[in-house]
Amino acid sequence: MNTKINNILEISRLAGIAIGIFLAIYWGNNPIQQFSIITAFAVIFIAGLTGIESIFFGESASEQSGYTGGKGYQRQSGANNLALAITAILVYLLGWGYFAQLAIMSVLIIFLALSGTNHAYSAIKEGNRSIKNMSRPIMTIVFIVILLFFMLNSIYYPLT
């Protein structure tokens, strides 16, 4: 059953991107609008559906991809985190500005919240009582609060 779901998700990714390309070309009146449309479709259909697949159907997705022992999915998760770090470096080096910084920090905070939830789930449902796993949800909450303090203060700071 999960293999069929993985196949549906794979087809949905491809179809979503194809629709995004089509809509970008036909609805976008200029390159900025086209980029906005394709960005939404690419991120939602590639990252979003891959995330859902990894969380809920990871074992069968891993098998279909030829990964054994979950190591391939672990590397894929690491690649995603590295991509965020590289993007942060680009944001600063290329001077993309405050709103790009807000976007990458939002991604990090959401990731931390989901990761902390995963550690809590692992402790409660799967019995993973290692010190690192048990402390991660609490440390994550503290870190998110600190990050939100700086982020919200920056949002409400007058830009005059």
Disulfide bonds with the S-S distance in Angstrom:
none
